[in-house]
């Protein structure tokens, strides 16, 4: 039912709010939010190569800067789309996944294994929303609320990713 609701929600935003404005392009991460079935997962996937380039060229501090910039610009863009759509959190808005996914990857070196593990953990924390992520998702409203639960998911996913990689390193796998 949630997939259908998100699909309908994405169509409503596309029809009523997405007008190729800067806010629409940013909030949907260049249209990734309109890809079928799991727009949040598509947004996270699309965030990975950009994170890789930032990490290779500017290091962890570059990713920290990227998270802050995407979070702040994301609040502006999400606010604009929320006003136009009249909805609380349309599925087509995926800039929050970009910020959370990048946050997950700050503490790890770019690599297929590290980014793959970070991606999986971020999606798990974002989808299942254990406390306090679930609290933020329910209680924090507006554009800040849309962005905040993914920042929390990214924080937990970063910790889980680092612990997993340390464990794999300890047994000689990573």
TAKAGI-V847086 format. One record per backbone hydrogen bond with DSSP energy under -0.5 kcal/mol. CO is the residue of the C=O (numbers start at 0). NH is the residue of the N-H. If there is no record, write none. Layout:
co & nh
CO & NH
CO & NH
This chain:
co & nh
0 & 4
1 & 5
2 & 6
3 & 7
4 & 8
5 & 9
6 & 10
7 & 11
8 & 12
9 & 13
10 & 14
11 & 15
12 & 16
12 & 17
16 & 18
20 & 24
21 & 25
22 & 26
23 & 27
24 & 29
25 & 28
26 & 93
26 & 94
27 & 31
27 & 32
28 & 31
30 & 33
31 & 34
35 & 37
37 & 41
38 & 42
39 & 43
40 & 44
41 & 45
42 & 46
43 & 47
44 & 47
44 & 48
45 & 49
46 & 50
47 & 51
48 & 52
49 & 53
50 & 54
51 & 55
52 & 56
53 & 57
53 & 58
54 & 58
57 & 61
58 & 61
58 & 62
59 & 63
60 & 64
61 & 65
62 & 66
63 & 67
64 & 68
65 & 69
66 & 70
67 & 71
68 & 72
69 & 73
70 & 74
71 & 75
72 & 76
73 & 77
74 & 78
75 & 79
76 & 80
77 & 81
78 & 82
79 & 83
80 & 84
81 & 85
89 & 92
91 & 93
93 & 96
93 & 97
94 & 98
95 & 99
96 & 100
97 & 101
98 & 102
99 & 103
100 & 104
101 & 105
102 & 105
104 & 107
110 & 114
111 & 115
112 & 116
113 & 117
114 & 118
115 & 119
116 & 120
117 & 121
118 & 122
119 & 123
120 & 124
121 & 125
122 & 126
123 & 127
124 & 128
129 & 132
129 & 133
131 & 135
132 & 136
133 & 137
134 & 138
135 & 139
138 & 140
140 & 144
141 & 145
142 & 146
143 & 147
144 & 148
145 & 149
146 & 150
147 & 151
148 & 152
149 & 153
150 & 154
151 & 155
152 & 156
153 & 157
154 & 158
155 & 159
156 & 160
157 & 161
158 & 162
159 & 163
160 & 164
161 & 165
162 & 166
163 & 167
164 & 168
165 & 169
166 & 170
167 & 172
167 & 173
168 & 171
